[in-house]
């Protein structure tokens, strides 16, 4: 066999014995030996110890019995596994003190800047802890037209404890909350620096505590929330709240009544603004914290007041009536 052909052999593992090598090894076992030159095309047989030189004639190679070769090769596997275990143990030993340093650094520098919280128990626990550590203020945006008595009852002790420490509370709702007896009764039970205002539309739920930590929902069903401690992000949320607060109408402790203009109520003006933007009844209801049926009742009343007989005509009459310009002037 020529030396050039020997170059064609590809390196492989013993468990992937090449076909040429397997055939030659089988031949050596049958014949008792093979020529040295015949093994040049399968150098793996010598590398793995399956063939060895004939001590009586160097031109020949003799096979190692499979019963001897197999245990020896398996021992190399065991040795490799043991070596990998030693490497893993050494790597773990190296990293353990570094992990301790990271844990200590995390404790000294506070929580992560943005942390995902999954599940209502974990979200509520994080909010409760942040409120318990607060001593300045809690700013909250509560979208939707109402909050259940159960949720309000759960929040009452936490909020009263905050107020008792001298902190203040500022809460934004949508205008529809002005008609919720449960919401009003909740704030009447609190003793401290509390103010509530309302808007036609607000952002999604937002809680800012001491302008140091904020909580926002991260999933539509609010089962995932983000706890944010990044100073720039918290400052951005606080600025958004402050600007909405200045535009909002006081609700508690002193309520400012929303006046009607030419028979058009503030709620109907808000609906009118969304109508001329082309929104559906469902979208209008969602944005104003109403159910769809209530939204349609107000749309019907608005149409009757303006003398509209169709949806298209209603949009035209809204534009002609000037009620949206009056709303802008009030702001």
C-alpha positions as CSV (number, residue, x, y, z in Angstrom):
1,X,0.0,0.0,0.0
2,X,1.5,3.4,-1.0
3,X,2.3,6.2,1.4
4,X,0.1,8.6,-0.6
5,X,-3.0,6.5,0.1
6,X,-2.1,6.6,3.8
7,X,-2.8,10.3,3.7
8,X,-6.4,9.7,2.9
9,X,-7.2,8.4,6.3
10,X,-9.3,10.7,8.5
11,X,-8.8,11.0,12.2
12,X,-11.7,9.6,14.2
13,X,-12.6,8.3,17.7
14,X,-12.2,4.6,18.6
15,X,-16.0,4.2,18.9
16,X,-16.2,5.3,15.2
17,X,-13.7,2.8,13.8
18,X,-13.4,3.3,10.1
19,X,-14.5,0.6,7.7
20,X,-11.0,-0.1,6.4
21,X,-9.6,-0.4,9.9
22,X,-12.5,-2.7,11.0
23,X,-11.9,-5.0,8.0
24,X,-8.2,-5.1,8.5
25,X,-8.6,-5.8,12.3
26,X,-11.0,-8.6,11.6
27,X,-8.5,-10.1,9.0
28,X,-5.7,-9.9,11.6
29,X,-7.9,-11.8,14.1
30,X,-8.6,-14.5,11.6
31,X,-5.1,-14.9,10.2
32,X,-3.2,-14.1,13.4
33,X,-1.2,-11.3,11.8
34,X,-1.2,-8.8,8.9
35,X,1.6,-7.2,7.0
36,X,3.0,-3.9,8.2
37,X,2.4,-2.2,4.8
38,X,-1.2,-3.3,4.8
39,X,-1.8,-1.2,8.0
40,X,-0.5,2.0,6.4
41,X,-4.0,2.9,5.2
42,X,-5.4,2.4,8.7
43,X,-3.0,4.0,11.2
44,X,-5.8,4.1,13.7
45,X,-5.4,0.4,14.5
46,X,-1.9,1.1,15.8
47,X,-3.0,4.3,17.5
48,X,-5.8,2.5,19.4
49,X,-3.5,-0.5,20.2
50,X,-5.6,-2.9,18.2
51,X,-2.5,-4.0,16.3
52,X,1.1,-4.2,17.6
53,X,4.4,-5.2,16.0
54,X,5.3,-8.9,15.9
55,X,8.4,-9.2,18.2
56,X,9.7,-12.0,16.0
57,X,9.4,-10.2,12.6
58,X,9.0,-6.4,12.2
59,X,7.4,-6.8,8.8
60,X,4.2,-8.1,10.5
61,X,1.7,-6.8,12.9
62,X,-0.3,-9.0,15.4
63,X,-3.8,-8.2,16.7
64,X,-4.6,-7.5,20.3
65,X,-7.3,-9.8,21.5
66,X,-10.7,-8.0,21.7
67,X,-11.2,-9.2,25.3
68,X,-7.9,-7.4,26.2
69,X,-8.4,-4.3,23.9
70,X,-12.0,-3.5,25.0
71,X,-11.4,-3.1,28.8
72,X,-8.2,-1.0,28.1
73,X,-10.1,1.3,25.8
74,X,-13.0,1.6,28.3
75,X,-10.5,2.6,31.0
76,X,-9.4,5.5,28.8
77,X,-13.1,6.7,28.8
78,X,-13.3,6.4,32.6
79,X,-10.1,8.3,32.9
80,X,-11.4,11.0,30.6
81,X,-14.6,11.3,32.6
82,X,-12.6,11.5,35.8
83,X,-10.5,14.2,34.3
84,X,-13.5,16.2,33.2
85,X,-14.9,15.9,36.8
86,X,-11.6,17.3,38.2
87,X,-11.8,20.2,35.7
88,X,-15.4,20.9,36.7
89,X,-14.5,20.8,40.4
90,X,-11.5,23.1,39.8
91,X,-13.7,25.6,37.8
92,X,-16.3,25.6,40.5
93,X,-13.7,26.2,43.2
94,X,-12.4,29.1,41.2
95,X,-15.8,30.8,40.6
96,X,-17.3,30.2,44.1
97,X,-15.5,33.2,45.7
98,X,-16.3,35.4,42.7
99,X,-20.0,34.5,43.0
100,X,-19.9,35.5,46.6
101,X,-18.4,38.8,45.6
102,X,-21.2,39.3,43.1
103,X,-23.9,38.5,45.7
104,X,-22.3,40.9,48.2
105,X,-22.1,43.6,45.5
106,X,-25.8,43.1,44.6
107,X,-26.7,43.5,48.3
108,X,-24.7,46.6,48.7
109,X,-25.9,48.3,45.5
110,X,-29.6,47.5,46.1
111,X,-32.0,45.6,43.8
112,X,-31.5,45.3,40.0
113,X,-32.4,48.4,38.0
114,X,-35.2,46.5,36.2
115,X,-36.7,43.4,37.7
116,X,-39.5,41.3,36.2
117,X,-42.1,40.1,38.8
118,X,-44.4,37.2,37.9
119,X,-47.7,36.4,39.6
120,X,-49.9,38.7,41.8
121,X,-48.4,37.4,45.1
122,X,-44.9,38.4,44.1
123,X,-46.0,41.7,42.6
124,X,-48.0,42.6,45.7
125,X,-45.2,41.6,48.0
126,X,-42.7,43.9,46.1
127,X,-45.1,46.8,46.2
128,X,-45.8,46.3,49.9
129,X,-42.1,46.2,50.7
130,X,-41.5,49.4,48.7
131,X,-44.4,51.2,50.4
132,X,-43.2,50.0,53.8
133,X,-39.8,51.6,53.2
134,X,-41.4,54.8,51.9
135,X,-41.5,58.1,53.8
136,X,-42.2,60.7,51.2
137,X,-44.9,60.1,48.6
138,X,-46.8,57.6,46.5
139,X,-48.0,58.6,43.0
140,X,-50.5,56.2,41.4
141,X,-52.4,56.1,38.1
142,X,-55.4,53.8,38.2
143,X,-57.0,53.2,34.7
144,X,-60.5,51.9,34.4
145,X,-63.8,53.2,35.8
146,X,-63.8,51.4,39.1
147,X,-61.8,49.3,41.7
148,X,-63.4,46.5,43.5
149,X,-64.2,46.8,47.2
150,X,-61.9,43.8,47.9
151,X,-58.9,45.4,46.2
152,X,-59.6,48.7,48.0
153,X,-59.9,47.0,51.4
154,X,-56.5,45.2,50.8
155,X,-54.8,48.5,50.0
156,X,-56.3,50.5,52.9
157,X,-53.9,49.4,55.7
158,X,-50.9,49.8,53.5
159,X,-51.9,53.3,52.4
160,X,-52.8,54.4,55.9
161,X,-49.5,53.3,57.3
162,X,-47.8,55.3,54.6
163,X,-49.8,58.4,55.4
164,X,-49.2,57.9,59.2
165,X,-45.4,58.2,58.5
166,X,-46.0,61.7,57.1
167,X,-45.9,60.8,53.4
168,X,-48.4,62.0,50.9
169,X,-50.6,60.3,48.2
170,X,-51.6,61.5,44.8
171,X,-53.8,59.3,42.7
172,X,-55.1,59.8,39.1
173,X,-58.3,58.0,38.0
174,X,-60.5,58.4,34.9
175,X,-63.6,60.6,35.1
176,X,-65.8,57.5,35.4
177,X,-64.4,56.8,38.9
178,X,-66.1,60.0,40.1
179,X,-69.4,58.0,40.1
180,X,-67.9,55.1,42.1
181,X,-69.2,55.1,45.7
182,X,-66.6,52.4,46.6
183,X,-63.7,54.6,45.5
184,X,-65.0,57.7,47.2
185,X,-65.6,55.8,50.5
186,X,-62.1,54.4,50.4
187,X,-60.5,57.8,50.4
188,X,-62.8,59.1,53.0
189,X,-61.5,56.4,55.4
190,X,-57.9,57.6,55.0
191,X,-56.4,60.1,57.3
192,X,-53.5,62.2,55.9
193,X,-52.3,64.1,52.9
194,X,-54.4,62.5,50.2
195,X,-55.5,64.0,46.9
196,X,-57.3,62.4,43.9
197,X,-57.9,63.9,40.5
198,X,-59.4,62.5,37.3
199,X,-59.0,62.7,33.5
200,X,-60.8,61.4,30.5
201,X,-57.9,59.2,29.7
202,X,-54.8,58.1,31.6
203,X,-51.9,55.8,31.0
204,X,-51.8,52.2,32.0
205,X,-51.3,51.4,35.7
206,X,-48.4,53.1,37.3
207,X,-47.1,53.3,40.9
208,X,-44.1,55.6,41.8
209,X,-42.8,55.5,45.3
210,X,-40.5,58.3,46.7
211,X,-39.6,59.0,43.0
212,X,-37.1,56.1,43.5
213,X,-38.9,53.0,42.4
214,X,-41.8,52.5,39.9
215,X,-44.0,49.6,39.0
216,X,-45.7,49.1,35.6
217,X,-47.5,46.1,34.1
218,X,-45.6,44.0,31.6
219,X,-48.4,41.8,30.3
220,X,-52.0,42.5,29.2
221,X,-53.5,40.5,32.2
222,X,-51.1,42.3,34.6
223,X,-49.7,39.0,35.9
224,X,-46.2,40.2,35.1
225,X,-44.9,43.6,36.3
226,X,-41.7,45.4,36.1
227,X,-40.1,46.9,39.2
228,X,-37.9,49.8,37.9
229,X,-35.2,51.5,39.9
230,X,-33.3,53.1,37.0
231,X,-33.2,56.8,38.0
232,X,-33.8,58.1,34.4
233,X,-36.8,55.9,33.8
234,X,-38.3,56.7,37.2
235,X,-37.8,60.4,36.6
236,X,-39.5,60.1,33.2
237,X,-42.5,58.4,34.8
238,X,-42.7,61.0,37.5
239,X,-42.6,63.8,35.0
240,X,-45.4,62.2,33.0
241,X,-47.5,61.9,36.2
242,X,-46.8,65.6,37.1
243,X,-48.0,66.8,33.7
244,X,-51.1,64.7,33.8
245,X,-51.8,65.8,37.4
246,X,-51.8,69.5,36.3
247,X,-54.4,68.7,33.5
248,X,-56.6,66.7,35.8
249,X,-59.8,67.7,37.6
250,X,-59.9,67.6,41.4
251,X,-62.1,64.8,42.9
252,X,-61.0,64.5,46.5
253,X,-60.9,66.0,49.1
254,X,-62.5,69.0,47.3
255,X,-64.3,68.0,44.1
256,X,-64.5,70.4,41.1
257,X,-67.7,69.9,39.2
258,X,-67.4,69.4,35.5
259,X,-69.7,71.8,33.8
260,X,-71.9,71.2,30.7
261,X,-71.7,73.5,27.7
262,X,-74.8,73.9,25.6
263,X,-76.2,70.7,26.9
264,X,-73.0,68.7,26.2
265,X,-71.5,67.1,29.2
266,X,-67.7,66.7,29.7
267,X,-68.0,63.0,29.1
268,X,-69.8,63.6,25.9
269,X,-67.1,66.0,24.8
270,X,-64.5,63.4,25.5
271,X,-66.5,60.9,23.4
272,X,-66.9,63.5,20.6
273,X,-63.1,63.9,20.4
274,X,-62.6,60.2,19.9
275,X,-65.5,59.9,17.5
276,X,-64.0,62.4,15.1
277,X,-60.7,60.4,15.2
278,X,-62.7,57.5,13.8
279,X,-62.6,55.1,16.8
280,X,-65.1,52.4,17.3
281,X,-67.5,52.2,20.2
282,X,-65.4,49.5,21.8
283,X,-62.2,51.5,21.6
284,X,-63.9,54.6,23.0
285,X,-65.3,52.6,25.9
286,X,-61.8,51.1,26.7
287,X,-60.1,54.5,26.5
288,X,-62.6,56.3,28.7
289,X,-63.1,53.5,31.3
290,X,-66.7,52.7,30.3
291,X,-68.5,49.6,29.3
292,X,-69.6,49.5,25.6
293,X,-73.3,49.9,26.5
294,X,-72.7,53.0,28.5
295,X,-70.5,54.5,25.8
296,X,-73.3,53.9,23.2
297,X,-75.9,55.6,25.5
298,X,-73.7,58.7,25.7
299,X,-73.1,58.6,21.9
300,X,-76.9,58.4,21.4
301,X,-77.4,61.4,23.7
302,X,-74.7,63.4,22.0
303,X,-76.3,62.6,18.6
304,X,-79.7,63.7,19.9
305,X,-78.4,66.9,21.4
306,X,-76.7,67.9,18.1
307,X,-79.6,66.7,16.0
308,X,-77.6,64.0,14.1
309,X,-79.3,61.2,12.3
310,X,-76.2,59.1,11.3
311,X,-72.7,58.4,12.4
312,X,-71.2,60.3,9.5
313,X,-73.4,63.3,10.2
314,X,-72.5,63.2,13.8
315,X,-68.8,63.7,13.1
316,X,-69.7,66.7,10.8
317,X,-71.9,68.3,13.5
318,X,-69.3,67.8,16.2
319,X,-66.8,69.7,14.0
320,X,-69.4,72.5,13.4
321,X,-70.6,72.8,17.0
322,X,-67.2,74.1,18.4
323,X,-67.6,71.9,21.5
324,X,-64.0,70.6,21.2
325,X,-62.6,74.1,21.0
326,X,-64.5,74.9,24.1
327,X,-63.0,71.9,25.8
328,X,-59.5,73.0,24.8
329,X,-60.1,76.5,26.2
330,X,-61.2,75.1,29.6
331,X,-57.9,73.2,29.8
